[in-house]
Amino acid sequence: MLRPIDSATRETKSLDGLWRFALASPDLSAPWSAPLPGDLECPVPASYNDIFVQSPSLRNHVGKVWYQRTFRVPRGWVGQHVYLRVDAATHEGEVYIGDKLVATHVGGYTPFEADLSEIVKPGEEVRVTIGVDNTLTNQTIPPGELQTDDAGQTKQKYWHDFFNYAGLARSVRLCSVPKTRVQDVTVKTDVEGKVGKVAYEVTTQGQHDKIQIDLLDAKGAVAASATSPSGTLSVPNANLWQPGAAYLYTLRARLTSSNSEVIDEYTLPVGIRSVRVKGIEFLINDKPFYFRGFGRHEDTPVKGKGHDDSWMVHDFELMKWTGANSFRTSHYPYAEEVLDYADRHGWVVVDETAAVGINLSIDSGILGGAKRKTFSPDFAGEKMQDAHRQAIKELIARDKNHPSVVMWSITNEPASQEEGAREYFEPLVKLTKELDPTRPITFANVLLAPVDKCRIADLFDVIGLNRYYGWYVGTGDLVTAARALEAELRQWAEKYKRPLIIFEYGADTVAGLHDVDAAPWSEEFQTQFLETHHKVFDKVDAVVGEHVWNFADFATGPGFFRVDGNKKGVFTRDRRPKASAHTLRKRWHGEE
């Protein structure tokens, strides 16, 4: 799916801003048919949960809400293909133009579009109504269950440890493109000696006479050209996209008529680089790469998961200050603006689907809930697998051309030790490799599925491990933690002989809590916890990366072991550093 752009032939109109807003109710049977009742207005992009202090029921609302506004179609869009693009509706969206349903979509972190070409007219004022449902079931990714308590209240149960923020958290745009147009572009790059290789495929819609493909360097000069819809461009002495030193070319695809008039033009940033796994090494441009960075969340006060450029840039600046070079989009695809920024600034990204919480054994094994099978028709069965399959397709379709994305992560902490795990995941791994054979595939393994019990690790090119020795296991005992962690890492390395990345390690820490004995929850303990783990990582050659959990404190659902959210951040939720941030800065800047 192509990202909307403005060009000589294309135009976008932002619909961000304040929208009328209403909670779904039995009295609101056809909210698209008239202006929404009440006086609530909700900002877009933003999660709605923390916006309305006069409406506390919205914080933990389960079900549908409605957004509505009007817009005017620009008069100059005569004869164009017009569509509405919703960058994300968490977790299910439906779009009405006037009284007509024009689009539905399930999946809260990838975009969808609605064709309006035959519905709206240039110059016309139009009412758009978008319903957003945050319900999670065994047919969604991430999964969940609806429960009704003794008081008749409907509550959402889910197995991921972050708050179920909902709404229109990313931009909504009206877009205009020619009816004869570039429909999609796929780019795959490689490096052969000093020659950069750019394999491309351009699909089109409608009749045109010629296609012109140009690869422009950063100064706008043509570096390579072609006149076919697919092929491979060779760039001698190519400037490579490097971690921390991004160089971007621009692929320009033009459709022209017989008299050379440009019918459509689409431009795409391209970073020439190679990615591969060789033995226990992860190679970018044939050089070993070590991942330093974080698991993160799209999470800020008030806006929840709402995208905000100011927060985004500040977060990147803080990560750069620590010396980080990479991050994982835990546990869902992030806003496209985040990946665009990563492309331009040389950040390395592990791009993850929203398949988190496919693990009922955490409920029974750690939280003491009733024992249930994860992989069964009642939970992770064919319907969930279908949703997971669609999530992988949409992730790769959206992010396939980003040079910053070096690896796909298709799930976080699944119950991979349980019967049925391999039957569930093997087809999904195969699908991912078919959709994109150029990038390695990984997943994040949970401690409940150690090396002798995990049924799926061999399917993946890189094994990600989430480990909390000294926190969830042997709380406070860092001596035993170090011994247990090293022993386990060596077992993984010996058995699988492939790269290992520690995708999560960390300890909850209350900012400002200090203790001379470095007791758990203190800043001193978090610092010692990280230092202990780093010494172990440095002993195991197969470890090619360390992603601290988490970059910043974040909101979670209610729970007896969560006080105002998850406190494992090395920064507070308002981005103030804890002592551990300085510890990371020393290590990652080589000052230890």
Secondary structure as GFF3:
##gff-version 3
##sequence-region A 1 592
A	DSSP	beta_strand	11	14	.	.	.	ID=ss1
A	DSSP	beta_strand	17	23	.	.	.	ID=ss2
A	DSSP	three_ten_helix	31	33	.	.	.	ID=ss3
A	DSSP	beta_strand	41	44	.	.	.	ID=ss4
A	DSSP	three_ten_helix	56	58	.	.	.	ID=ss5
A	DSSP	beta_strand	64	72	.	.	.	ID=ss6
A	DSSP	beta_strand	80	86	.	.	.	ID=ss7
A	DSSP	beta_strand	92	97	.	.	.	ID=ss8
A	DSSP	beta_strand	100	106	.	.	.	ID=ss9
A	DSSP	beta_strand	112	115	.	.	.	ID=ss10
A	DSSP	beta_strand	125	133	.	.	.	ID=ss11
A	DSSP	beta_strand	144	148	.	.	.	ID=ss12
A	DSSP	beta_strand	154	158	.	.	.	ID=ss13
A	DSSP	beta_strand	172	178	.	.	.	ID=ss14
A	DSSP	beta_strand	181	192	.	.	.	ID=ss15
A	DSSP	beta_strand	195	205	.	.	.	ID=ss16
A	DSSP	beta_strand	210	216	.	.	.	ID=ss17
A	DSSP	beta_strand	222	226	.	.	.	ID=ss18
A	DSSP	beta_strand	230	235	.	.	.	ID=ss19
A	DSSP	beta_strand	249	256	.	.	.	ID=ss20
A	DSSP	beta_strand	262	270	.	.	.	ID=ss21
A	DSSP	beta_strand	275	278	.	.	.	ID=ss22
A	DSSP	beta_strand	281	284	.	.	.	ID=ss23
A	DSSP	beta_strand	287	288	.	.	.	ID=ss24
A	DSSP	beta_strand	291	295	.	.	.	ID=ss25
A	DSSP	alpha_helix	309	322	.	.	.	ID=ss26
A	DSSP	beta_strand	326	328	.	.	.	ID=ss27
A	DSSP	alpha_helix	336	345	.	.	.	ID=ss28
A	DSSP	beta_strand	348	352	.	.	.	ID=ss29
A	DSSP	alpha_helix	361	365	.	.	.	ID=ss30
A	DSSP	alpha_helix	382	399	.	.	.	ID=ss31
A	DSSP	beta_strand	405	412	.	.	.	ID=ss32
A	DSSP	alpha_helix	421	435	.	.	.	ID=ss33
A	DSSP	beta_strand	441	445	.	.	.	ID=ss34
A	DSSP	three_ten_helix	457	459	.	.	.	ID=ss35
A	DSSP	beta_strand	462	466	.	.	.	ID=ss36
A	DSSP	alpha_helix	478	496	.	.	.	ID=ss37
A	DSSP	beta_strand	500	504	.	.	.	ID=ss38
A	DSSP	alpha_helix	523	537	.	.	.	ID=ss39
A	DSSP	beta_strand	543	549	.	.	.	ID=ss40
A	DSSP	alpha_helix	579	588	.	.	.	ID=ss41
###
